[in-house]
Every structure is written in C-alpha cells, then in structure tokens.
Amino acid sequence: FFVLSKKSMNPQLTLISLLFFTSAIAQTFKNIDSHPQFPCKPPHFSSYPFCNVSLSVKQRAISLVSLLTLPEKIGQLSNTAASVPRLGIPPYEWWSESLHGIADNGPGVSFNGSISSATSFPQVIVSAASFNRTLWYEIGSAVAVEARAMYNGGQAGLTFWAPNINVFRDPRWGRGQETPGEDPKVVSEYGVEFVRGFQENRKRKVLKRRFGDGDDDDARYNDDGDDGKLMLSACCKHFTAYDLEKWGNFTRYDFNAVVTEQDMEDTYQPPFQSCITDGKASCLMCSYNAVNGVPACAQEHLLKKARIEWGFEGYITSDCDAVATIFEYQGYTKSPEEAVADAIKAGVDINCGTYMLRNTKSAILKGKVSEEQVDQALLNLFAVQLRLGLFDGDPREGLYAKLGSNDICSSDHRKLALEAARQGIVLLKNVHKLLPLNKNHVSSLAIVGPMANNISNMGGTYTGKPCQRTTLFTELLEYVKKTSYASGCSDVSCDSDNGFREAVAIAKGADYVIVVAGLDLSQETEDKDRFSLSLPGKQKDLVSSVAAVSKKPVILVLTGGGPVDVTFAKTDPRIGSIIWIGYPGETGGQALAEIIFGDFNPGGRLPMTWYPESFTDVAMSDMHMRADSSRGYPGRTYRFYTGPQVYSFGAGLSYTKFDYKITSAPTRLSLSALVPKQSSHKKLIIQGEEQLRFLQLDDATVNSCESLRFNVQVNVSNSGEIDGSHVLMLFSKMPQVISGVPEKQLIGFDRVHVRSKEMIETVLVIDPCKHLIVANDVGKRVIPLGIHVLSLGDLQHSLSLEF
C-alpha cells in the first residue's frame, strides 16, 4: 500500500502510485479466462439467499452483508473490491471509464485481449455542440453496447465513471472539454440522455431511434415494466462545484470553492439533480475540492440531499483519492481515521484508492464510525451489483450474453461517431461564402499545423484505443490528391518559428490553404489548467505568415476543448473561414473534409462563450457567477458575463439561410394554480411591499406545474440552396424583480433538418417551474412575475406571468 504524507505528498506521484496499485490488483482477475468471473456459481455457491433471484434486491443485499465478517466488509470499501472466497465471491473492479467511448484510464478496462479497440466518439464538448438530445442518447447507448461486450470478454467492469456534468465555468479549465458546456440546462439534459442511453435495461423497447434531429419529448423511452435492472451503471461526476485543476497556488486537491447559495442552486447543482431525478443515475462521485470549507466527500448535507430530496438510489464513490485529501491535503480532520469516518457518515460508500482499506478498522475501534454505518455503505454497493445482474449466474447465459467483439467498432457505431462529429463541428466565420470548396475546382491544397497530421490527440481526454486512426491531412487527401503538408511548428506549444519557411513555401504554391491551430492535451487536460486564452506560443504568427502569402483567404481550423482568443483571425480579411472542431474523435478528419467540401452542411453551435485574453485578469478561483461592478468583476458564462466576447454562446453558421416564425405562443400565463387554495397569499408577498413580484417554489407548487406547461410553435424555413440542420435556441430575459437575474437564459432548444426551399413545424415545450425560474439570494427557486421576453434569433415574443 502506498502511504500519503502531508509533508512529502506529490499529487501526481500519489495518483501514479494509486493507478499502479489498482492496476496491479485488477490484472490479477482480468482476462483470466477471457470472460468475467462471477458469484453464485453452482453447485457450491448458488444456494445462498443472495443468489435467489426471486427475492428483492434489498433482501438479497441484506442477506449478503449479514454473512460478511468485518475484515471482509472493509475489503469491499475500495474501487478494487476484494474477493470473499468462502462465499464464492470474486474480486470486482468498480473503476471503468466511458466518457465518450470505452477508455483505459481506469484499471477496470483493458485492451490487452481479444478486443483491442473501441469506437472513439467526439469529446463531449463537441457532441454537446450538436444540441441534439437524440444523438446524445444514441452515443450513450452505443458506448453501453461496447462496454457490455467488453465485460463479456473479461476486459471491462459493469460500473463506469461517466458522464462529467460539471458546468464549464471558466474557459481555462483543463477538463472543460469533458463537459457539455457552460449552460446548466444543456449540461443537465446531456447528462440525462447519456445516462438513460447507457444504463437502459434493453428489455425495454426503444420506441424512437434517430439522430437527425433533437426532439424534446420522451417518446424514445418506454419505462413500462421497469424493474430497476441495469444494463450498466453510469456515474455523474464530480459532485460538486469542481472546475479547477491547477492554477496559481490552487490545486484541485486543496481548493476551497466558496459558492453562494444563489449560484449553487441555479448553476452548480441543477445538472446533478437532473442526472439523479430524471436520468436515474446509479452512481454519484464526490470531488476533491472543498465547498464552503467542507471537503465534498465529507459534505453530509449535500450527499444526504441527493438521497433524501432527489431520490438517489445508487452508490457514492469518491474521486481518486478524495477521501485521503480530507486529511492529507485539506487538513479538515485531525487524523486519517476521522477522514474515513466523516466520509462514510456523510454517505460515501466506496473510496477510489486504499485509504478506507487502511483506516476503517482503526476508525471503528476508536469509535469514530460504527460497523452499522459501514453496513449501509455495503448495502448501497451490493444493491447496484445486484441490479446489474452480477449475482444472477453466468453472464454468458444472461440477457446480454450474445454481445461480443462483433458489437465493437461496428459500422453503425462508426457511422454514429461520424454523425456526432459532423453535427458538433462549428463554422464560426465564412466571408464571401469561401466555403464550401468545390472539389472539382481545387487542383492543389496545402495543410499547415502540428495537429493536422497528428492522431494521438484527436479524441481529447479519456480516449481509449480507437477502431481506426486517420488524421485530418489523410482525410483531406481523399478529396484533393495534390495536397501538401507542413507542420509549421514542431508541436502545439510552438516555441520556435523554425518550421515557418516550409509552411510558407507550400502555402504559396497551393490553390487553397488550411491552417490547423489551437490546443491539444499538452495545453489542457486533467490536472492542467491554462493561464492564457491566446493561441499557444507562436501559432498566431504562423497563421498570419501563411495568410500573408496565400493566393486566396485561408481556412483556419481550430482544435481543442477550451475557448481561444482568435480576435486577430476574426477581423483579418485574409482569413476567410474559421471552423472549430474541438476533439472530434476517430472520424473527425472525415467530418471536417466533408464540411469543407460541402458534402455536409455544418450546423453546430458553441456550447460555451469565447472570451478575450483580458479575461485572464479574472481569478480562476473566484466561483461567483454574477457580475459585480463594484469590484470590476464581469461575471461568467453567457447568462451573467457583461464583458466583451470573441464568440458568443450559441454562435454557429450554416451554408444556407434559415428563417423563423413563431406561429403559436401564449401572451399571458396565470400562476394562481401553483398556490393551494388554503394557502395564505401573505407568505408570497415581499416584506414591506404590497405588490407581488415573484412566486417562490416549493414541493407543493412544483407538483402543480404540469398544468402550466405551454408550447411555443415555430415554423422554420430553409430559403437557401442547400439542405441543412439547424439548432433552434429559445432564450428568455426575465423581469429584474430580484437581484442576480441572468442577462438571458436558454429555456428551449431543438435541432431540426430542413430541405432547401422547404419549411417544417416544430414545438418547444416550456415548463415555467423549470425554465422560467431563477434562484434568489438565499438559494430558493422563484418565478419572477411580469414580462418575460422570449427570443428566437431576431424574433421576440412577450409573455406576461401573472398571479
């Protein structure tokens, strides 16, 4: 066992030690027989009550826990759970990863077997840019099929630690790429869709499977007869207010996120609440950081809230090794035993790492925590394993027994990955309709940039072994055979201009020039934040040097998950087009080539604001969302940011033109139905004022909200010459009846496909208690009364909320 020391602990060495230790343990039981080990094997171990499938999950879990000795119980409190040979229970590895495809970051997944790769979908921030709920669900479903197939081959577990649903609060965050962006509604809905697709018991019929649009109904789910069984377990992480890796003197291991009740309620918590209440996630991961002085994994108030108020039924794991940080980094407790006790009593069921293995017995002996409290953690853990069918006998004879290597890297999954990349890529600039290029009129092409011919970072963080490895350069070569390449810089850091001469030379001789610039994992990743929003090193000089000699305006392709300040390129007429591809996954090169040459019409929208370099004057450690002019604080995200922008949230162009018309929407809405008849109106009126300004929500009012849902019906016309998909984004600007009201707020979105010269009708369903609310300064959700201005593109519609 590795030992943590407050004086000498290095976070990177600590995690390397943890990974080495858990990987070594995991390899003792992975790939032994090329299929998973399982409990309840006949004839010797199948007669225990916990193997009796006719009993309830709760009864079976209680029976199992009752049979364990204290050492055996403690052995279950690590991600690498120990075996119990006398009961026929093999070891189990809880830690597998599936952020945007099966990844081998954790010890639960191995590609060293009959399965050597898995479909690599675009990084989450790219898929989020599609604003397509059905696509998100389909990605979760496809990843689940491959995960279960790998489990059948003994190369993965059944419990996966994804999705990452932290809000992308600061543009410098190294893991922002892993998230669905900066808007709590979008992040929430992505989490719900991915978890539903990933966990869904395939006994249930999927009524609708398409990824051409993103309707806002639940028609694709049929929950009839849901027995609580899981195909796989998804984990919503990192709970909560986690979005800093290493910046200045702050690290994620010791950072104390100071968050107001207002920001907690309407920014940081909604994705987690939705992931649990709507997505029915079976795992929640607590984060490294402290929240308002209390380590997240010792936050009894927040963890109990998830179980009691949000109805969470699953297990809670710590990040690795977040239980240790309670004592070792944050000094919140006086001993390791107290750290373990605080985590268990707060509701943490399993520790990623060995801290609980090494300190729980001592904590019990010292009276810091009871064996009964450990039992509750085990009940939560075993309940999830039972719901996964882990104690139901040989998985080769179960519901998913036929899934195998043929279900991994299938043509359908690779087509889905390609569609996700197509829909997520964002066209930010296209002066004089430079794009799309006509491949029949392009005799030569020059590709410049270190990422243009690089396969290692196409997927971003948490990428496994892709089915197929191609580069942007090789895919563009399919369209124009006379295509030359020069890196310009030796790597993305671009510390030298030694390669500029070659890049300029090939640019001079080509019909068109594509420059690939931006970020890779050397600039932004887990445990690494950025300090600048500009292009790294001399990349800007490379772009300008090439643009200066190009025959025609150049096409600038930007990689990376975090925003970059490319104001110079936005305003430079020598740069005709700008395309953001993020980390587009294994099919990203093909998607980019199709867009550049017009085989696909781009329709992605930015899921995050792009800030100017001056934003780096704002402390990354400042967790406030709302602007504060008294201290020169500009606020964060499109909802509250008051400063200049390079590109706005929702920015994105198309090769065609779309027009809107709101054909039906209410102009007034009475909220009287939300207040029970026996209630006194006095409690709703602001103290000292006679006029009612807002309605405060509670459980009683929320339960009455369904009757107040209304439709906004929209006609969308494509007046251009090219078929295309378009993202509708309906915003609301609330009346300023309380402090901290957002500048505007996304309340509905949909992705629709419209043929050239045609029109389609679509409906956005608005729930006032979900979409027209804001948190007040004490963290209570309220609906402001008065005029809400709804905007859809250039259209505006006034809605009066009355009482």
N, C-alpha and C positions, 0 to 999 in steps of 0.2 A: 504494500500500500504506500502511495506517495503521501508525504506529510506536508501540510501547509504551514508556513511560518510567517508571522506578521512582519518580521524584520527583513527576511530574505525572499519573500514570495514575489515571483515574477509572473504576471498573469499569462503571458504567452507560454512560458515554461510549464506553468501549472496545468494549462489546458492541454499542452502537448503530452504531459505525463498522464493526464486523465484519458486522453484519446488512446495512448499506448496501452494503458492498463485495461481499459474497457475493450479495446480491440483484441488484445491478447486473450482475455477471458472469452470474448464472443467467438473467437476462432476455435475454441475447444468444443463448441457444439454446432457450428455452422458447416454445412456441406459434408457432414459425416457420411450420410448415406444418400446424398443428393435429394433428400426430401426431409421435411421437418420432423423433429421428434415431437411427441405429443403425450399428454397424460391419459389415464383411463384405458391403457392397453389391456385387452383381455389376454390370458384368462386371469392373471394375478391382480390386476389393479383396476378392474372395471366395475367392481361391486360396491365401491364407496358411494355414499349418498350424493357426493358432489358430482358423480358421474351419471346420476339418474336424470335423464332429460325431461322426465315427466314432472319434476319438481320445478318450482320457480327459481329464477336467478338468485333471488335473495336467500331462499332456503339453501340452495347449493353453496353459496358463498359462506353463509354462517356455518354450515357443516364443515367446510374445508378449513376455515380459520380455527374452529374448535379442535381440530386434530393436530394442530401445529404446536411444537414446543417454542419457547421464547427465542432460542437461537435460530430456529427455522423461520420464525416470523421476521426477525431482524434481517435475515438473509434475503428477504423479499424487498427491502427498502432501497435498493439500488436499481439503476436502469438495467444492470446485468444481474437479474434475479437468480438466486442460487437454486439448485435442484433440491428436491426432497426425495431421495432415493427410496426410502421406506414406503412412501405413498405412490411411487411411480411417477413423480412429477419431475420433468426435465428442467434444466435451466431455461430462462427466457430473456431475450434481449428486447427491451422496450424502445430503444432508440434507433429508429429508422427515419430517413428523410425523403420528402417527396414534394418539395416546394413547387417545382414546375417540371416534374418528371422524377423518376427514381434517381436518387443521388447517394453516393457512398461516403458522405461526410461523417455519418454516424456508423458505429460498429454493427448495426443490425443489417446492413446491406453489403453484399459482396458481389463483384462482377467476376470473381475467380471461380468460375464453374461453367456449366453448360450454357448459361446465359451470360453473355459478355457485354451487353449494351442494353439501353432502354431509350425510348423516344425522349428527346430533349425539346420540350416546348419553349416558347419565348419566356424570358424572365417576366415575372408577374407584372412589373410596371408597364411592359409592352402589351401584354394581354389586356390589362386594365384600360389601355388607351383605345381599345375597340369599343368600350362602353356597351358590351353585348353580353347580357346575362346568360343567354343560352350557350354561348361559346364558353363562358367560364364553367358552367355546369358540365359541359361535354369534356373539357380538359380534366376536371376532377374525376369524371367517370373513366376516362381513358387511362389516366395515371393509376387509378384503382385496379383496373383490369391487369395492368402490367405488374403492379405491386403484388396482387394475389397470385399471379403466375410465378413470380419470383419466390414467393413464400412456398409455393408447392414444390419448387426446385431446391428448397433449403437455402436460399440466398437472400432472404429478407424476413422481417418480422411481420406482425399484423398491426402494429401501432406506429403511426408516423407523425412526426412533429412538424406539421404544416396545417394551415397557412399562417404566414406572418401578417397580422392585421393591425399593426401599429400605424398610426397616421403619419404620413411623410411631412413632418412639421418643419424641418429645417433642410434647406437644399444641400447642405454639406454632409448630411448623414450618409455614411458609407453603406448602410443597409436599406436606404430608401428604395433602392432598386427592387428589393424583395417584396415591397408593399404595393397595394393597388392605388397609391397616390395620397393626395392631401385632403380629399373631401370625405368626411365621416360617413356620408350616405353611400358613396361609391365603395369605400372600403368595407362597409357593413355588408352591402349586397354582394360584393365579390366573395367575401368570407362565407356567406350563407350558401351561395351557389356552389362554390368549390367543395364545401363540407358535405352538402347534400349529394353531390355527384360522387364524392369519394366514399362516403360511408354507406350509401344506399344499399339496403338489402335487395339483391337482384331478384328475389321472389316477387317483388312488386313490379307492376307493369309501368314502364315509362311510356306515357301517352304521346309525348311530342319530342322528336329528336331532330333539330335542325340548327344550323349555325349561320343562317343567312340574315337573321335579324335578332332583336333582343327584346321580345315582348315582356310586359310587366305583369304576367299572370302566373298562376301556379299550375297551369294545365299540364306541364311536363312531369308533375309529381302525382302519384296516386298513393296516398297513405293508408288506404283501406287495408285493414288486416295487419298493420304494422305491429310486430310482436316484440319490438325492441332489439331484434337481432341486428348485427352489423356485418357488412362485408369487410370493412377495415375501420380503424379508428383514426380520426383526424384530430389535430391539436391546435387550438387557437393560441397564438403567442404574439408578443410577450407581455404579460399582464403585470403592470400597466405603466403608461407614461414613459415608455422606454424608446428613446430615439437618439442616443448619444453613445458613440463607441470610445473614441479617444480624441479629445480636443483640448488644447491648452493643458491645464493642470488637472483636467477631469478625465476619468475613465468610467466605463460602464459599471465597473465593479464597486466603485466607491461614490458614484454620483448620487446626490440627493435631489430629486426632481421636486421643486416647490411648485405646486399646482393649485390654482384657485378652485373653489367648489364649482364655480360657473364653467370654467374650462374643462374640468373633469367630467361634468355632466353632459356637455354638448359637443365635446371634441374627442377626448381620450377614451371614454367608456362606451359610447354607442356601438362601435364595431364588436366589442366583446359581448355586450348584451345581446346583440342581434345574432352573433355566432352561436350563442347558447340557446336563446329563446326560439329563434326561427330556424337556425341551422342544425340544432340539436347536437352540437359537437360533444364528443365523449371524452375530450381531454382539454385541459387548460394549463398553460405553462406560466409560472410566475417568473418575473425578470430579475436581473441582477440588482438594478438600482433601488434606492430607497424612494419612497413617496412621502413628502412632507415629514421627513425624519424617521420613518419606519421602513425597514427593508421590505420589498414587495413580497418576499416569501415568508415574512412574519406578519403580514397585514391581515390580521384576523377579520377586521371589519370588512375589507374588500373581498376576501376569499369566501367568507360566510355569506356575504351579499349575493355572490354568484350562485351559491347553492340554495339559499332560502328565498331570495326575492326573484332571481332569474330562473330558478328551477333546474339548475345544473345537475345532471346525473352522469357522472363520469369520474375520472381520476385527475388529480392535480399533480403535475411534476414541476420540479424546479428546473431552471436553466442549469447548465453545467459550469461550475459547481456553486450554484447560487445559495445553497444552504451554508456552505463554508464562508461565503463573503459576509454573512450576517455578523460573524465574529472576527474573521481574519482581516477583512478589509474595512468594514464599516464600524467595527468596534461597538456594535449595538448591544451585545451581551458581554458578560464577563468571562464566559467560558464556552468551549465547544458544546458541552452538554446543554447549556442554556439555549444556544443557537438551534440545536436539533429539536429541543423541546418546544421552543417558540414556533418553529416551522410546523411541527406536527400538530400542535394545538391550534395553529392558525388554519390548518386544513390541507397542508402539503402531504401528499400520500407517498410520493417517491422522490428520491434525490438522485439526479443525474450525477454520478460520481460515487465516492465511497464514504462521505462524511457521516451519513447516518449509520452505515455498517460499523464504523469505528467508534461511534459515540453514543448510540442509542441505549445500549445496555447500561453504560455508566450513568446516563441521564435517568434511566428508570431506577437504578439503585440509589441515586441521590435524591429521588423524589421529585425530579423536575418534570417528568411526564409519566403517565401511567401505561401499563400494558393494555388496558382497555382502549386508550386513545390510539395506540399502535394498531389494535384490532380493527378500529374503524377505518384506518387507512387501508388495511389489507382487504376489508370488505369492498371498498371502492375499487381497488385494483383487480381483485378476482371477479367482481361483477362485470367489468369491462371484458376481461378474458372470456368469461362465460358467454357474454353477448356475442363475442366473436366466434364462438363455437370451438374454442380451444380445448374444452373438456368434453366434447361430443364424440370423440373417437377419431379414427384415422381420417385426416383431411383428404386423402386420396379417394375416399369414398363419399365425400361430402358434396355440398351444393356446388362448390367451385372446383371440384376435382379435375375437371377437364381443361382448366386453364393451364397453359404451359408456354413453352418457348415460341410457339406459333402465334401467340397472342401478344407478343412483344415486338416492337418495331414493325407492326403490321402496316400495310399500305393505308388502311383507314386512319391509323394514328398519325402517320407521317403527313397525310393529307390534312388532318386536323391541325397539326403543328404548322403547316404551311399556311392554312387559312388564318390561324391566330396571328402569325407574323404579318400577313397581308393586311389584316384588319387593324393591327396595332400600330403599324408604321404611320408616321405623321408627316404630311407635307406642310412646311411652315412658310415657304416663300416660293413663288413661281412667276417671276416677272416676264411679261410679254409671252406667256404660255411657252416658256422654254421647254417644259416637259408636257406631255411625254415625247421622247425622241422617236423618230421613225427609223426603225432598224434598217429599212431599205435605203435610207439616205445617209447613213452613218458608215463611212468607209474605214475610219480608224478611231480608236478610243484610248485614252490614257488614264490609268488609275494610279492615284498617289496616296500614300499614307501608310503608317505601320500596321494599322488594323485591317487594311484592305486585303491582305493575303495571310491573315492570322486565323488559325482555327481554335486556339486554346481558350479564348475568352468570349466566344460568340454567345454563350449561354448565361454569363454572369455567375453570381454565387450559387452554391448548392446545385451544381450541374454534375451529373453522373458521366457515364460513357455513352455518347451519342450513337445512334444507329449508323449515321453516315456523317462524314466530315468533309465539308466543302467550304470554300472561302468566298468572300464577296467577289474577288477577282476571277476565280474559276467559273462562277455562275454568269458573270457579265461576259466572259469569253464565249459563252454559248450563243450570245446574241451578235457579237462582233468579233470575228476571228482575228482581225488585226488589232489586238488590244495589247498595250504595253503596260508594264508595272514598274514603279519605283517607290521605295518606302519613304524617301524624303528624310525621315528620322529613323534612327536605329530602333527606337521603341516609343511608346506613348509618352514617356517623360520628355522626350525631345530636347535633350540638354545641349545638343550640338546641331549646327547647320551644315555639317559635312556632306549630307546627302542631298542638299538642296539643288546642286548643279545638275545632277542626274534627273531629278524631278522636273526641273525647269526645261531641260532638254527634250524630254518625251512630251511635255505639255505643248511645246512649240510646234511639234510635228503632227499633232492629233486634231481630228475634226472637233471632238468634244473631250472635255476633261472632267473627271470625277475625283474630288479630293475627299478622302475619308479621314475625319479628325474626331477628337473627343476624348472619351475616357475608357479605361479598362480597369481590371481588378488591381493593378498597381496603384491606382489613384483612389479607388473607393471599394471598400469591402468590409466584411466583419472585422471589428477591432481597428478600423482605419477610417477616420473622417477626413474631409478635405478642409483646407484653410483658404482656398481661393476658388472662385467661380469662373475664372477665366480658363481658356484652353491651356493645357499643361505646357510648360517650357516654351519652346519656340514654334509651337504649332501655328499660332496666329501668323507669324512671319512666313511659314511655309505656305499657308493658304494664300496669303497676299502675293507672295512671289510667283506662285503658279498662276493666279488670276491675272497678274500683270502681263503675262506673255501668251495667254490662251487666245485662240482665234475668236472664240465665242465665250459668252459668260459661262463660268464654271458651275458645276453642280456640287454642292457641299453636303456630304453625308456625315451625320453626327452619331457617334456611338456613346454608350454609357447610360446609366440609370438616373444620375443626378443632373439637374439643370446646369447649363453653361452660359456665360455671358458672351454671346456672339453678336453684340450690337454692331460691331465693325462689319460683319458679313451681312447683317440685315439691311444696312444702309449703303453697302457698296454695290454699285450697278454692275461691276464686273463679276459679281456672284449672283447668278440668275435664279438659282433654286437652292433651297435648304430642305433636307429631309432628315428627320430624326428616326433612327432605327433601334435605339437602345441596345439591348442584348437580345437579338431576335431568334436565338435558338438555332438548331441544326439546319433548318430550312430557310433561315433568314436571307442568305445570299440569293436564293431563287426568288423570294418575295420581293427583295429590293430590285432585282433585274426586271421582274415583271412590271413593277410600278414605273421604273424609269422608261421602259419601252412601251408602256401603255397597255399591256396585257391585263393589268388590274388597275382599277381606279381607286386611289387612296381615299380613306375616309376616317382615319384615326384622329383622335383629339387628345391634346396633352392632359394628363390627369394631375398635373402639378404646375404651379406658377414658376416661370423662369425669371429669376431676379438678376439685377445688375451686380457687378463686382462690389459696389458700395455697400451691399447688404452684409458683407463680411465684417462691417463695423459693429453689427449686432451680435451680442454674446450668444453663442450657441446654447449656453447653459440656461438662458432665460426662457422659461417654459410658458410665459404668458402668450396667449393667442391674440388678445385685444390690443389695439394700438393705444399708446399713452403719450399724447403730445407734450405733456408736462415734463417728460424726461427724454423726449426725442425718439421714442420707441415706435416703429412703424407698423407693428403687428405682424401677423403671419398668415399665410395662405390667402387665397382669393377672398375668403369670407371676411377677413379683418385687415389685410395689408393695405396700407394707404400710400405706399411709395411707388416709384417708377417701376415698370416691368419691361423685360425684354420680350417675353411672350406670355400671354395670359393663360390661365387655366381654361381648358376647352378650345384652345387655338388649334386650327387644322383646316387645310384647304382640300379642294377636290378638282378634278379635271372638268367637271361640269357645274352647272348652276342649279341650286335648289331654292324654291320659293315656298313660303308657308302661308297658311290661312287658318286662323282659329275659327272653327265653324260652330262650336258649342262650348260654353263655359258659364258657370253662374256668375252673376254680378254682386250678389249678396248671399250671406250664409248666416243663419241664426244658430248660435251655440247654446241656446237655452236647454236643449235636450241633454246637455252634458251635466246639468246640475239636478240632482234628485229633487222632487217636489217638496220633500220635507226639509231640505237644507235651507239654512238662512243665508240670504244674499249678503248679509253684513260681512261675513268672513271673506268675501271675494273683493271687497272694496278697499282700495288703498287707504291706509290710516290718514285721516285729516282731509280727505278729498271725497266729494260726493259722486264724481263720475267714475264709472268702472273702466279701467284701462286695459286690464288683461285678465284672463281666466287661468287660474292655477290648476294643473292637472294632478289627479291622484288616481288610485286604483279604480275608484268608482266611476270617475269621469272617462278614463281610458276605455273601460269596458263598454261605454256607451258610444264610442267613436264610430263604430262601423256604420251606423245610420247616417253619418255626416260625410262619408266619402263621396267625392264627386269626380266627374270625368271632364277632362279637357280634350275635346276632339279637334284634331288637326288634320288638314289636308296638306300633303307635301307633293310639290310638283317638280319634276326634273325638266327644266327648259333648255338644257344643253343637248349636245350631240352624242354623249356617251352615257351608257348605263352606269349606275353607281349606288353605293350605300352611303347613308348619311346618318349622323348622330344628332338627334333632337335633344336639346338641353333646355329644360324649363326652369327658370330661376324665379325667386321671389324676393322682393325688397319689402321688409316689414316696416310698419309704423314705429317711430322712435319713442315708444312708450316706456321703455326701461333702458338702463344703461347697458352697453355692450351688445346692442343689436348688430348682427352682421351687415356688412356693406351690401351683400346679396347672398342668397343661399340656394343651392341646387335642390329642387324638390321633385324633379322627374326627369327621366331620360329614356331614350329608346333608339335603337339602331334599325333603320328601315332600308330596304333596297327598292329603288325606283328606276324603271327603264326610261330611256330617253323619250321625251315628249309625253310622258305619262304622269298620272297622279295617283297617289294612294291615300287612304284614310288610316289614321292610327289614333289610339286613345291613350292618354296618360291618366292613371288613376291616382288621385290625391287624397291622402288621409290627413285631415287637419291636425290630429293628435300626434302624427309622426313627422309631417313635412312642414307645417306652418308654426313650429314651436321654436323657442329659444330658452336657454337656462337663465334664470335671474342670478343676482349676485350671491345668493345663498344656495345655489345649485338646485333649485326647484324648476321643473319644466312648466312653462307658461305659454299660452296662446295670446299674442298681442291682439287687442281689438282695434278696429279701424280699417284703413285702406291698405291692403296688400297689393303691391303692383307685381303682376306676373309678367315675365318677359321671355320671349322665344325668338332668338335672333333680334331683329329690329322691331318685332311686334311687342306691344304692351297691352295688358288687359288688367283692369282694376277690379278687385274683389273686396267687398266690404264685409268684414266679420263683425257680427253684432250680437248683443245679448239682451 
